Amino acid sequence: MAEILTTAHNAKRMYRFDLTQRLVARLTKNEAVVGGIGHTNFDLWSAGHRAQNFYMLGSMGLAIPIALGVALAQPDRKVFALEGDGSLLMQLGCLATVATLAPKNLTILVMDNGVYQITGGQGTPAAGAPTMPPSPAAAACPMPAGPRMRRISSGWCSSASRPTGRISSASSWMTRGR
């Protein structure tokens, strides 16, 4: 199967730690960040420890449900969930709950490396899936409330809610205004 990927002349690869570091650097208020088990958690700690960070240990797939609980309990507080693709697969049903409740203050970032890295690097079912380039038409398309996802380069970017109601890539969101 041929991989579906177009590379622009100015395309840059997104790295998990760099994305996490940029996120932490942009936090200026009391935003809560829940780091999933494994490397998303380690990256969050390394990017800059904050009292508002919650580090998961030993519980695959619970970063999003915990972040959802924080978002619902504190609706005036912005909440971020950082989760790996393998960990998300352990609690995939939580996305239906997020879509149903659609809290406007919750953002989910799923780092997709195609493996269950923390348990030994076994491949996930999506490990061989082709990468789709971002579509300008999709970026301008209004979306219903609930989580919105698209695969970008080697990672999925998801936002449980965006005030504009449009798909937005993590790379453009993280670099906006810089």
N, C-alpha and C positions, 0 to 999 in steps of 0.2 A: 504494500500500500504506500503510495507516494505521500509524503508529508505536505500538507497545505500550509505554506508559509511564504510570505513575501517580506523581503527585508528592504526597508528604505535606506538610502545612502547615509542618513544620519541616525539610524536606529541604534539604540544602546540596550544592552542586556540588563535586566533588572535583577538585583541580587537581594536575597532575603535580609541579610544584616543591614545593608545600605538602606533599604526601604524602612526597616524598623528604626534605624538611627534617625532617619529624616522625620519619621512620625514623632518620635520622642522629642526631637529638637523643636518641633512646631507646637508642642503642648504648652499652653501658657496659663491655663486655668486649672480647675480641679478635675480634669478629664480622667476617667478610670480606664485602665488598660489591663485586659485579662490575657495573659500569655498561656497558650496551650502547652501541653506536655511536650518535651523534647526541644528541638532547636529553635522554635519560635519563642519558647520560654527563655532559653539561654541567650538568644539574641536580645530579647527585651532587657534582661539583667545587664548585659554588656553595653547596651546602648545608653544606659543611664538609669540607675536605680532611683525610683521615686516611691514615696509612701502610697501613692494612688495606684501603683502597679500591683497586680495579683498574679503570683507565679504558681502554675499548676505543677504538681508532682504526683506521678503515679495514677493519673486518671485520664485515660485517652478519651477524647471526644467531648469533654465537659466545659471547654472554654466558652463556647457559644451559649449553651444553656445558662452558665453562671453569668456571663455578660448580659444576657437577656433579662435575667432576674434583677441585676443591678439597674439596667435601663428602665425597667418597669417600676422598680421601687423608688428611683430617683429620676423622674422624667425631665428635670431641668439640667441634668448632668450628661455631657457627651460621654459615650462609652464605646470603646474599641475592643474587639475580640480578634486576637491573632491566633490562627489555627493552621495546622498542617493538613494536607489532603488525606493522609492516612488516618490521622486522628479524627478528622471529620467523618470519615467512613464508619467509624465506630459508633457514631451518634447521628447518622444522616437524617433521622426523623425530626431532629430539632429544627431543621430548616422549614418544615411545614408549620411548626409553631411560630417561628419568627415571621413567616409570611402571613399567617393568620392575624397575629397581633401587630405587626408592622410598626414597631416603635421608631419614631423619627430621630431619636438620639442614639441609635445603635448603628455602628459600622463594623462590618466583618471583613477581615482580610484573610484569605486562604492562600497559604504558600504551597504551591504544587511542585514537588520534586519527583513525583511518581513512585515513591517508596515509603514503606513504614520504617523510617530512618531510626527511630529510637529503639526499635525491637530487633534490629539487625540488618536493615536495608532490603527487606523483601519487597518485590515490586507490587504496586497496587493494580487493581483491574484497569485503571486508566493510564498506566505507565506508557503504553505504546500509542495512545491516541494522538492524532495529528493536531498541530497547533494552528488555530485560525487567526488570521491577522485582524486587528480591530477594523471595524467597518465605519466609515464616516456617516453612512446612512443610519446605522444602529445608534451611533452616539447622539444623533439629533431626534431619535424616535422617542416620544413620551412613553413612559412605562407605568403600569399600574403600581399601586402601593405594594410593598413587600420587597424581598431580597432581589437584587439584580446582580447577575454574574456574567462574566465573559472571560475567556482564557486569553491571557496576554503573554506572549513570548513563552517563557517556561513557567508561568504562574497564573493562577486564577486570581482575579481581583473581584471582590464582592463588596457591595455596600448594601446593608439592610435597608437603608433609606437615604435618599438625597433630597434636599429641599427642592431642587429643580425637577425631580422625578425623571431624570435622564441617566443613561448609562455613562459612567465616568471611569476612566482607567486610573489605577493607583498612581502611575507615573505622572500623569497630567495633574492629578489632584495634589500630589506631594510637591510638585515644582511650580504650581500656580503662584504667581506674584513674586517669583525670585528672579 
